Structure formats: structure tokens, C-alpha cells
Amino acid sequence: MPNQGSGTGKGGKSFQERETAAKLRSKTMSELLLILDGKHPDEELNDVAFKKQVLLKLTGQILPRLNEHVGDNGEPIQHSIKVTFGS
């Protein structure tokens, strides 16, 4: 039986939910850029200490993690593929 609350009938998010989420992300990014550029209408949000707090909070999400570019112990990532054909 399909999920009746999703709007798609397949258990996923409805188009309206995705559209709303996209608008929210866009609005949040616009607000963050105003704060980081020191151009936010609310002067308290343009404070240097507040900017530092925002940057510290975002750092873990926006900077690549070390293990995304190197192996677990810092060594280069190595990929191997084993292919066998027939017997």
C-alpha cells in the first residue's frame, strides 16, 4: 500500500515539499552571504564575533573532509577492480 501522506504515492517527497526545501535553502544561503559580507540589515548580525560563530558552525559542512581525498591513514586512495571472464 503506497504512503498516502507523501503526495507522490511512492513514499517519496512531493514536488511541493522539494520546492519549499529549495526555497528555504536559497533564502538561507542569501541570508548567510549578507551576514558574511557585512551587509545584513540587522547590524547585530554583521558583528565580527557573530561572523566567526557562523563560520565555525559551517566549517564542518562546507570544507572537504580529509578522508574524502585520502585513505584512512592519510595515504593515497587506491582502487582495484578484479574482472574474470568465463571459466
Helices and strands as residue ranges (DSSP letters): H 15-37, G 43-46, H 48-62, G 66-68
